[in-house]
């Protein structure tokens, strides 16, 4: 079966920067609903469109087609007292960029703590980075009516309704797409 709109694609992948430095090698294959459902990067869908299981490719994706350019305005310095304790580098909080409204909410990551100040960065960790994806299509199948209606894959490595057990997240799968409800 060829990859087309409303097919479920299983892809083994690795992610490197433009210099070939490995960023992530997926511990589990990425499984996504193909066809503009925002379950993976559009450039990945474009590269895989019309291909079949067994297809291998390497694609280069510029920041504007991946996680965006780095935006210095998304870096904030807050007082330590304004954030919960305990507080450590790497923790994340949802917040608003300066002057933003509720629709502009982003995830801020604590990148530095010094005395009574905390640096929060609302950029994706890969913002501003050109990426290289090595992709190997493992399988392609027709999506179920339910998957199409819900706009994401169900079952193995997909989304499970009513299953909020986060223990399935694996080290090495930090940059995979996950639908947010």
Z-matrix of the N, CA and C atoms (Angstrom, degrees):
N
C 1 1.447
C 2 1.527 1 108.92
N 3 1.328 2 115.64 1 139.36
C 4 1.460 3 120.91 2 179.42
C 5 1.526 4 110.62 3 -87.29
N 6 1.329 5 114.74 4 148.19
C 7 1.459 6 120.67 5 176.46
C 8 1.527 7 108.13 6 -71.50
N 9 1.331 8 115.05 7 123.32
C 10 1.464 9 122.51 8 -179.84
C 11 1.525 10 107.22 9 -153.48
N 12 1.312 11 116.16 10 176.23
C 13 1.463 12 120.74 11 178.95
C 14 1.526 13 109.17 12 -53.45
N 15 1.329 14 115.23 13 138.49
C 16 1.460 15 123.91 14 177.67
C 17 1.518 16 113.41 15 68.11
N 18 1.335 17 116.53 16 31.25
C 19 1.462 18 120.44 17 168.22
C 20 1.527 19 107.78 18 -111.51
N 21 1.321 20 115.15 19 151.98
C 22 1.458 21 121.78 20 175.83
C 23 1.521 22 106.89 21 -99.29
N 24 1.325 23 115.59 22 123.72
C 25 1.458 24 121.87 23 -174.58
C 26 1.527 25 108.84 24 -114.04
N 27 1.316 26 115.74 25 131.86
C 28 1.460 27 122.27 26 175.06
C 29 1.522 28 107.17 27 -110.36
N 30 1.342 29 115.45 28 122.91
C 31 1.460 30 121.68 29 -173.31
C 32 1.521 31 110.28 30 -130.94
N 33 1.322 32 115.80 31 127.99
C 34 1.466 33 120.05 32 168.23
C 35 1.522 34 105.22 33 -84.45
N 36 1.330 35 116.81 34 137.25
C 37 1.459 36 119.05 35 -174.80
C 38 1.517 37 111.89 36 -142.75
N 39 1.311 38 114.56 37 158.31
C 40 1.454 39 120.99 38 164.01
C 41 1.516 40 106.45 39 -136.21
N 42 1.313 41 115.19 40 152.53
C 43 1.452 42 122.19 41 -175.37
C 44 1.522 43 108.57 42 -125.92
N 45 1.331 44 115.79 43 126.53
C 46 1.464 45 122.25 44 178.90
C 47 1.509 46 108.77 45 -129.50
N 48 1.328 47 116.00 46 163.93
C 49 1.456 48 118.17 47 171.24
C 50 1.524 49 108.23 48 -81.74
N 51 1.312 50 117.26 49 178.60
C 52 1.468 51 120.99 50 -174.80
C 53 1.525 52 112.21 51 -64.37
N 54 1.324 53 117.89 52 -20.55
C 55 1.464 54 121.52 53 178.24
C 56 1.532 55 112.58 54 -88.68
N 57 1.329 56 116.44 55 0.42
C 58 1.465 57 120.42 56 178.25
C 59 1.513 58 114.62 57 89.21
N 60 1.336 59 118.55 58 7.33
C 61 1.463 60 121.45 59 177.34
C 62 1.528 61 109.09 60 -76.37
N 63 1.333 62 116.85 61 121.04
C 64 1.458 63 122.16 62 -176.63
C 65 1.524 64 110.64 63 -62.76
N 66 1.321 65 115.99 64 126.88
C 67 1.461 66 122.71 65 175.91
C 68 1.518 67 109.49 66 -99.88
N 69 1.323 68 116.02 67 -43.80
C 70 1.461 69 120.96 68 -177.19
C 71 1.512 70 110.70 69 -157.32
N 72 1.309 71 115.45 70 138.26
C 73 1.469 72 120.97 71 169.13
C 74 1.508 73 104.96 72 -121.01
N 75 1.322 74 116.67 73 112.95
C 76 1.462 75 121.05 74 -174.20
C 77 1.512 76 111.94 75 -55.09
N 78 1.336 77 116.34 76 124.05
C 79 1.461 78 120.67 77 176.94
C 80 1.525 79 109.91 78 -66.55
N 81 1.315 80 116.21 79 -32.43
C 82 1.456 81 123.16 80 176.75
C 83 1.521 82 107.40 81 -122.05
N 84 1.315 83 117.86 82 152.33
C 85 1.468 84 118.87 83 176.15
C 86 1.525 85 110.76 84 -63.29
N 87 1.311 86 116.14 85 154.55
C 88 1.459 87 121.91 86 173.18
C 89 1.527 88 106.95 87 -86.34
N 90 1.321 89 116.47 88 131.30
C 91 1.455 90 122.37 89 178.83
C 92 1.517 91 106.46 90 -121.89
N 93 1.326 92 117.11 91 122.60
C 94 1.458 93 119.21 92 -176.19
C 95 1.531 94 111.12 93 -141.88
N 96 1.328 95 114.72 94 159.06
C 97 1.461 96 122.66 95 175.37
C 98 1.519 97 107.45 96 -89.93
N 99 1.326 98 115.76 97 116.70
C 100 1.464 99 122.58 98 -175.12
C 101 1.526 100 110.74 99 -82.53
N 102 1.328 101 115.90 100 140.73
C 103 1.454 102 118.70 101 172.88
C 104 1.515 103 115.40 102 127.79
N 105 1.324 104 117.27 103 31.16
C 106 1.459 105 119.53 104 175.58
C 107 1.510 106 114.83 105 84.07
N 108 1.320 107 117.53 106 25.39
C 109 1.465 108 121.68 107 -179.84
C 110 1.528 109 112.43 108 -90.83
N 111 1.325 110 117.27 109 5.70
C 112 1.459 111 123.85 110 179.05
C 113 1.531 112 112.22 111 62.58
N 114 1.339 113 116.83 112 33.73
C 115 1.459 114 121.53 113 177.07
C 116 1.517 115 111.86 114 -92.06
N 117 1.323 116 117.38 115 -10.90
C 118 1.461 117 123.32 116 174.61
C 119 1.519 118 106.78 117 -155.79
N 120 1.313 119 116.57 118 177.03
C 121 1.459 120 120.11 119 -179.25
C 122 1.528 121 110.91 120 -67.25
N 123 1.332 122 117.73 121 139.39
C 124 1.468 123 120.40 122 177.64
C 125 1.530 124 113.13 123 -55.79
N 126 1.330 125 118.79 124 -33.92
C 127 1.470 126 121.09 125 179.59
C 128 1.527 127 111.09 126 -66.90
N 129 1.323 128 117.67 127 -31.32
C 130 1.467 129 120.52 128 175.63
C 131 1.525 130 108.93 129 -68.43
N 132 1.327 131 117.25 130 -46.81
C 133 1.466 132 120.17 131 178.05
C 134 1.524 133 110.71 132 -58.72
N 135 1.322 134 116.44 133 -43.75
C 136 1.471 135 121.08 134 -179.46
C 137 1.531 136 110.90 135 -60.02
N 138 1.333 137 117.01 136 -42.36
C 139 1.465 138 121.18 137 -178.66
C 140 1.525 139 112.56 138 -69.05
N 141 1.338 140 116.97 139 -30.60
C 142 1.469 141 120.60 140 -176.25
C 143 1.522 142 114.00 141 -92.90
N 144 1.317 143 117.60 142 -19.21
C 145 1.472 144 122.38 143 -178.08
C 146 1.527 145 111.31 144 -49.10
N 147 1.332 146 116.23 145 129.73
C 148 1.465 147 122.12 146 175.09
C 149 1.521 148 115.00 147 82.21
N 150 1.323 149 118.31 148 -1.44
C 151 1.461 150 121.08 149 -179.86
C 152 1.521 151 110.88 150 -96.13
N 153 1.331 152 116.21 151 174.23
C 154 1.464 153 122.31 152 -175.76
C 155 1.528 154 110.17 153 -126.39
N 156 1.342 155 115.28 154 172.65
C 157 1.467 156 120.86 155 176.34
C 158 1.527 157 108.80 156 -53.98
N 159 1.319 158 115.87 157 138.75
C 160 1.457 159 121.95 158 -178.36
C 161 1.522 160 112.63 159 99.98
N 162 1.322 161 117.64 160 -14.83
C 163 1.465 162 121.55 161 -179.96
C 164 1.525 163 110.04 162 -67.34
N 165 1.338 164 115.79 163 131.43
C 166 1.464 165 123.46 164 177.03
C 167 1.516 166 108.57 165 -119.69
N 168 1.321 167 116.72 166 140.31
C 169 1.458 168 120.24 167 174.71
C 170 1.516 169 109.95 168 -156.92
N 171 1.308 170 114.94 169 160.82
C 172 1.459 171 122.30 170 171.04
C 173 1.517 172 105.82 171 -122.81
N 174 1.332 173 116.09 172 127.86
C 175 1.458 174 119.54 173 179.06
C 176 1.523 175 110.00 174 -121.68
N 177 1.310 176 115.07 175 149.17
C 178 1.458 177 122.38 176 176.54
C 179 1.523 178 106.92 177 -108.24
N 180 1.309 179 116.58 178 131.04
C 181 1.455 180 121.44 179 -177.14
C 182 1.528 181 108.27 180 -126.32
N 183 1.315 182 115.15 181 122.78
C 184 1.463 183 121.14 182 178.71
C 185 1.531 184 109.51 183 -75.72
N 186 1.341 185 117.75 184 156.76
C 187 1.465 186 120.54 185 -176.71
C 188 1.527 187 114.41 186 -51.47
N 189 1.326 188 117.39 187 -41.02
C 190 1.470 189 119.06 188 -177.33
C 191 1.526 190 112.29 189 -65.56
N 192 1.338 191 117.92 190 -18.99
C 193 1.461 192 122.09 191 177.91
C 194 1.530 193 112.14 192 -102.88
N 195 1.335 194 116.04 193 4.89
C 196 1.463 195 120.34 194 -179.35
C 197 1.535 196 108.77 195 -120.87
N 198 1.313 197 116.70 196 -99.40
C 199 1.458 198 121.44 197 -175.19
C 200 1.515 199 112.88 198 -109.98
N 201 1.329 200 116.45 199 16.01
C 202 1.453 201 121.66 200 175.03
C 203 1.517 202 113.33 201 85.14
N 204 1.323 203 113.86 202 167.43
C 205 1.461 204 120.86 203 174.34
C 206 1.522 205 108.47 204 -74.85
N 207 1.312 206 117.15 205 153.68
C 208 1.453 207 121.26 206 176.59
C 209 1.524 208 108.76 207 -68.06
N 210 1.313 209 117.58 208 129.52
C 211 1.462 210 123.64 209 -177.49
C 212 1.522 211 109.16 210 -114.66
N 213 1.328 212 116.23 211 103.39
C 214 1.458 213 121.50 212 -178.13
C 215 1.531 214 112.25 213 -60.23
N 216 1.332 215 117.59 214 -24.62
C 217 1.464 216 119.68 215 179.70
C 218 1.530 217 112.24 216 -69.95
N 219 1.332 218 117.69 217 -11.52
C 220 1.464 219 121.49 218 177.53
C 221 1.528 220 112.53 219 -90.38
N 222 1.326 221 117.59 220 7.91
C 223 1.459 222 121.82 221 175.74
C 224 1.523 223 107.38 222 -101.16
N 225 1.338 224 115.84 223 126.74
C 226 1.467 225 121.77 224 -177.74
C 227 1.516 226 109.43 225 -125.93
N 228 1.314 227 115.37 226 149.84
C 229 1.462 228 121.33 227 171.20
C 230 1.521 229 106.36 228 -114.23
N 231 1.320 230 115.49 229 122.70
C 232 1.467 231 121.78 230 -178.82
C 233 1.520 232 109.26 231 -120.14
N 234 1.319 233 115.31 232 159.33
C 235 1.464 234 118.67 233 174.34
C 236 1.518 235 108.44 234 -74.60
N 237 1.306 236 116.07 235 144.10
C 238 1.465 237 120.80 236 -179.23
C 239 1.524 238 111.02 237 -59.97
N 240 1.327 239 116.53 238 -35.13
C 241 1.460 240 121.30 239 -177.86
C 242 1.529 241 112.24 240 -65.67
N 243 1.333 242 118.45 241 -20.44
C 244 1.465 243 120.81 242 -178.59
C 245 1.530 244 112.66 243 -82.92
N 246 1.325 245 117.40 244 -2.96
C 247 1.465 246 121.93 245 -178.24
C 248 1.524 247 110.08 246 -118.39
N 249 1.336 248 116.75 247 155.82
C 250 1.471 249 119.81 248 -178.57
C 251 1.528 250 112.30 249 -67.81
N 252 1.316 251 115.21 250 160.76
C 253 1.463 252 120.93 251 175.31
C 254 1.518 253 107.66 252 -118.93
N 255 1.308 254 119.92 253 153.28
C 256 1.468 255 125.05 254 -4.04
C 257 1.523 256 110.54 255 -69.74
N 258 1.306 257 115.93 256 156.94
C 259 1.452 258 122.28 257 -176.50
C 260 1.517 259 108.69 258 -128.13
N 261 1.336 260 116.78 259 132.31
C 262 1.462 261 119.80 260 178.06
C 263 1.521 262 110.73 261 -146.35
N 264 1.328 263 115.54 262 157.96
C 265 1.453 264 122.10 263 178.80
C 266 1.526 265 108.83 264 -58.99
N 267 1.337 266 116.18 265 135.18
C 268 1.456 267 121.96 266 -179.49
C 269 1.516 268 113.27 267 103.14
N 270 1.344 269 117.48 268 -20.02
C 271 1.464 270 119.60 269 177.75
C 272 1.520 271 108.93 270 -64.30
N 273 1.333 272 116.23 271 153.47
C 274 1.460 273 120.66 272 -178.81
C 275 1.522 274 110.74 273 -126.92
N 276 1.354 275 113.87 274 146.97
C 277 1.455 276 121.71 275 179.37
C 278 1.515 277 108.58 276 -138.91
N 279 1.331 278 116.30 277 144.10
C 280 1.459 279 119.85 278 172.91
C 281 1.521 280 107.41 279 -84.65
N 282 1.323 281 115.77 280 137.09
C 283 1.451 282 119.86 281 -179.88
C 284 1.507 283 111.17 282 -159.87
N 285 1.316 284 115.22 283 -177.96
C 286 1.458 285 121.55 284 -178.70
C 287 1.522 286 110.00 285 -109.41
N 288 1.323 287 117.33 286 137.30
C 289 1.459 288 118.74 287 172.14
C 290 1.527 289 108.49 288 -65.03
N 291 1.314 290 117.66 289 158.05
C 292 1.457 291 121.22 290 179.97
C 293 1.517 292 109.87 291 -53.28
N 294 1.326 293 116.22 292 126.01
C 295 1.457 294 121.71 293 179.38
C 296 1.513 295 114.24 294 79.57
N 297 1.353 296 117.99 295 4.89
C 298 1.460 297 121.06 296 -177.08
C 299 1.514 298 112.96 297 -85.69
N 300 1.336 299 115.47 298 161.61
C 301 1.462 300 121.46 299 175.65
C 302 1.529 301 108.49 300 -107.12
N 303 1.325 302 116.09 301 178.59
C 304 1.470 303 120.44 302 -176.34
C 305 1.524 304 113.27 303 -55.79
N 306 1.347 305 118.52 304 -32.12
C 307 1.470 306 120.47 305 179.49
C 308 1.521 307 112.19 306 -71.03
N 309 1.337 308 117.13 307 -15.40
C 310 1.467 309 121.85 308 -177.09
C 311 1.528 310 112.41 309 -94.16
N 312 1.340 311 118.49 310 8.11
C 313 1.464 312 121.77 311 -175.94
C 314 1.528 313 111.08 312 -54.42
N 315 1.317 314 115.97 313 137.90
C 316 1.464 315 122.72 314 177.68
C 317 1.527 316 108.95 315 -133.23
N 318 1.308 317 115.75 316 165.70
C 319 1.457 318 121.69 317 175.06
C 320 1.529 319 107.69 318 -92.78
N 321 1.323 320 116.28 319 122.89
C 322 1.460 321 122.00 320 177.32
C 323 1.521 322 108.69 321 -102.14
N 324 1.334 323 116.39 322 136.91
C 325 1.460 324 122.83 323 177.82
C 326 1.518 325 109.08 324 -108.18
N 327 1.318 326 116.75 325 134.64
C 328 1.466 327 121.14 326 175.18
C 329 1.524 328 107.17 327 -71.64
N 330 1.340 329 116.56 328 117.85
C 331 1.463 330 120.19 329 -178.64
C 332 1.520 331 112.80 330 -107.94
N 333 1.348 332 117.55 331 -17.48
C 334 1.461 333 120.18 332 179.71
C 335 1.524 334 108.86 333 -160.54
N 336 1.320 335 115.32 334 144.51
C 337 1.465 336 122.15 335 174.73
C 338 1.515 337 106.65 336 -130.81
N 339 1.324 338 116.22 337 122.65
C 340 1.467 339 120.62 338 179.40
C 341 1.520 340 108.49 339 -138.39
N 342 1.319 341 115.99 340 118.86
C 343 1.462 342 121.88 341 -179.25
C 344 1.527 343 110.05 342 51.35
N 345 1.323 344 117.64 343 -114.63
C 346 1.456 345 120.61 344 -176.87
C 347 1.526 346 112.87 345 -104.32
N 348 1.343 347 117.34 346 14.47
C 349 1.461 348 121.78 347 -179.34
C 350 1.527 349 110.69 348 -117.09
N 351 1.343 350 115.07 349 146.95
C 352 1.460 351 121.85 350 179.39
C 353 1.525 352 108.02 351 -130.14
N 354 1.336 353 116.32 352 131.66
C 355 1.461 354 120.99 353 177.07
C 356 1.522 355 107.97 354 -96.01
N 357 1.340 356 115.46 355 126.07
C 358 1.458 357 123.07 356 178.77
C 359 1.523 358 108.57 357 -116.53
N 360 1.338 359 116.75 358 132.53
C 361 1.465 360 121.47 359 -178.96
C 362 1.521 361 108.82 360 -119.68
N 363 1.342 362 116.60 361 120.51
C 364 1.457 363 122.11 362 -179.53
C 365 1.515 364 114.04 363 -90.95
N 366 1.333 365 117.53 364 3.16
C 367 1.461 366 121.18 365 176.71
C 368 1.525 367 109.92 366 -78.76
N 369 1.339 368 115.89 367 148.56
C 370 1.461 369 119.79 368 170.75
C 371 1.526 370 106.75 369 -62.26
N 372 1.334 371 119.18 370 145.80
C 373 1.473 372 120.30 371 -179.63
C 374 1.532 373 113.95 372 -56.22
N 375 1.325 374 117.94 373 -23.40
C 376 1.467 375 120.53 374 -179.54
C 377 1.530 376 112.60 375 -104.02
N 378 1.328 377 117.56 376 10.85
C 379 1.467 378 120.45 377 177.71
C 380 1.525 379 108.88 378 -59.24
N 381 1.320 380 115.47 379 138.11
C 382 1.459 381 121.14 380 178.77
C 383 1.516 382 114.50 381 80.83
N 384 1.332 383 117.60 382 3.31
C 385 1.458 384 121.93 383 -176.58
C 386 1.530 385 110.80 384 -107.41
N 387 1.331 386 116.29 385 127.09
C 388 1.468 387 120.61 386 170.80
C 389 1.527 388 106.70 387 -75.70
N 390 1.310 389 116.61 388 137.21
C 391 1.466 390 121.48 389 -172.79
C 392 1.512 391 112.16 390 -120.47
N 393 1.326 392 114.45 391 154.50
C 394 1.459 393 122.25 392 175.57
C 395 1.528 394 106.91 393 -126.04
N 396 1.330 395 115.67 394 118.40
C 397 1.456 396 121.82 395 177.93
C 398 1.518 397 109.06 396 -105.36
N 399 1.319 398 116.66 397 127.65
C 400 1.452 399 122.53 398 169.85
C 401 1.524 400 105.61 399 -99.54
N 402 1.327 401 116.31 400 120.81
C 403 1.461 402 121.84 401 -172.66
C 404 1.516 403 111.12 402 -122.83
N 405 1.323 404 116.71 403 134.40
C 406 1.461 405 122.96 404 174.46
C 407 1.520 406 107.69 405 -130.68
N 408 1.335 407 116.83 406 114.09
C 409 1.456 408 121.79 407 -179.19
C 410 1.527 409 108.70 408 -74.83
N 411 1.314 410 115.99 409 118.37
C 412 1.462 411 121.18 410 179.98
C 413 1.525 412 111.94 411 -89.65
N 414 1.347 413 116.51 412 -39.27
C 415 1.460 414 119.08 413 179.86
C 416 1.530 415 110.66 414 -158.87
N 417 1.326 416 113.91 415 159.29
C 418 1.461 417 122.52 416 177.16
C 419 1.524 418 106.59 417 -140.33
N 420 1.323 419 116.77 418 132.78
C 421 1.466 420 120.64 419 176.80
C 422 1.522 421 108.71 420 -143.42
N 423 1.312 422 115.70 421 162.04
C 424 1.462 423 120.99 422 175.14
C 425 1.527 424 108.63 423 -69.46
N 426 1.314 425 116.23 424 138.64
C 427 1.464 426 120.74 425 176.69
C 428 1.521 427 109.44 426 -75.55
N 429 1.317 428 116.23 427 150.46
C 430 1.463 429 120.47 428 175.36
C 431 1.530 430 109.07 429 -76.40
N 432 1.320 431 115.97 430 161.53
C 433 1.466 432 120.42 431 176.58
C 434 1.528 433 110.25 432 -59.00
N 435 1.324 434 116.70 433 -38.75
C 436 1.465 435 121.08 434 179.96
C 437 1.534 436 110.75 435 -64.72
N 438 1.335 437 117.27 436 -43.22
C 439 1.467 438 120.26 437 178.61
C 440 1.522 439 110.77 438 -61.79
N 441 1.324 440 116.83 439 -41.65
C 442 1.470 441 120.54 440 179.27
C 443 1.529 442 109.56 441 -65.20
N 444 1.318 443 117.07 442 -44.37
C 445 1.464 444 120.85 443 179.61
C 446 1.522 445 111.59 444 -62.36
N 447 1.328 446 116.93 445 -38.14
C 448 1.464 447 121.34 446 -178.56
C 449 1.531 448 112.89 447 -87.65
N 450 1.333 449 116.65 448 -9.80
C 451 1.465 450 123.86 449 175.54
C 452 1.534 451 113.88 450 68.34
N 453 1.340 452 116.71 451 25.64
C 454 1.461 453 121.13 452 175.55
C 455 1.534 454 110.01 453 -161.56
N 456 1.323 455 114.76 454 165.26
C 457 1.469 456 121.87 455 -177.72
C 458 1.523 457 110.44 456 -76.85
N 459 1.321 458 116.37 457 144.02
C 460 1.462 459 122.72 458 171.50
C 461 1.524 460 107.99 459 -110.06
N 462 1.317 461 116.47 460 159.46
C 463 1.453 462 119.93 461 175.34
C 464 1.511 463 113.00 462 93.63
N 465 1.326 464 116.91 463 -155.36
C 466 1.467 465 123.15 464 -173.68
C 467 1.522 466 111.14 465 -51.76
N 468 1.318 467 116.16 466 122.13
C 469 1.469 468 125.56 467 177.48
C 470 1.522 469 112.98 468 65.38
N 471 1.314 470 117.47 469 2.77
C 472 1.455 471 121.19 470 175.55
C 473 1.512 472 109.20 471 -100.65
N 474 1.310 473 116.66 472 -159.54
C 475 1.453 474 123.19 473 -177.12
C 476 1.523 475 109.42 474 -91.72
N 477 1.318 476 116.57 475 140.56
C 478 1.457 477 121.37 476 177.62
C 479 1.520 478 107.61 477 -118.07
N 480 1.318 479 118.12 478 115.39
C 481 1.460 480 120.34 479 178.34
C 482 1.510 481 108.81 480 -67.01
N 483 1.341 482 115.60 481 133.78
C 484 1.456 483 121.01 482 179.41
C 485 1.506 484 113.16 483 80.42
N 486 1.328 485 118.86 484 -0.18
C 487 1.463 486 122.67 485 179.82
C 488 1.517 487 107.53 486 -106.40
N 489 1.325 488 115.73 487 101.80
C 490 1.465 489 120.10 488 -177.08
C 491 1.516 490 111.24 489 -107.06
N 492 1.317 491 117.94 490 21.52
C 493 1.451 492 122.38 491 179.19
C 494 1.518 493 108.50 492 -79.16
N 495 1.325 494 116.57 493 110.78
C 496 1.454 495 120.67 494 -177.30
C 497 1.524 496 112.99 495 -86.36
N 498 1.339 497 117.38 496 7.28
C 499 1.451 498 119.45 497 -178.90
C 500 1.510 499 112.40 498 -68.40
N 501 1.349 500 118.62 499 -13.96
C 502 1.451 501 118.56 500 -179.01
C 503 1.511 502 112.65 501 -79.96
N 504 1.348 503 118.35 502 -7.86
C 505 1.458 504 118.18 503 177.65
C 506 1.521 505 107.71 504 -70.09
N 507 1.326 506 115.74 505 133.09
C 508 1.449 507 121.15 506 -175.46
C 509 1.510 508 110.48 507 -112.51
N 510 1.339 509 115.76 508 147.83
C 511 1.451 510 118.11 509 171.20
C 512 1.509 511 107.19 510 -59.65
N 513 1.320 512 116.43 511 138.19
C 514 1.452 513 120.04 512 179.93
C 515 1.513 514 113.55 513 94.76
N 516 1.324 515 117.94 514 6.24
C 517 1.457 516 120.47 515 177.75
C 518 1.527 517 110.53 516 -125.08
N 519 1.313 518 117.55 517 33.45
C 520 1.458 519 122.39 518 -172.91
C 521 1.508 520 113.92 519 -71.49
N 522 1.320 521 119.77 520 -23.42
C 523 1.451 522 120.96 521 -171.88
C 524 1.514 523 112.40 522 -110.36
N 525 1.322 524 116.77 523 13.85
C 526 1.459 525 120.19 524 176.90
C 527 1.505 526 109.53 525 -74.42
N 528 1.312 527 116.28 526 155.01
C 529 1.463 528 121.78 527 177.85
C 530 1.515 529 109.11 528 -80.07
N 531 1.320 530 116.00 529 136.59
C 532 1.448 531 121.83 530 175.64
C 533 1.516 532 107.91 531 -135.15
N 534 1.329 533 118.63 532 125.50
C 535 1.453 534 119.06 533 179.03
C 536 1.515 535 110.85 534 -64.32
N 537 1.307 536 116.81 535 144.57
C 538 1.450 537 122.50 536 178.47
C 539 1.520 538 107.80 537 -113.86
N 540 1.336 539 116.87 538 125.93
C 541 1.469 540 120.89 539 179.32
C 542 1.507 541 107.82 540 -106.88
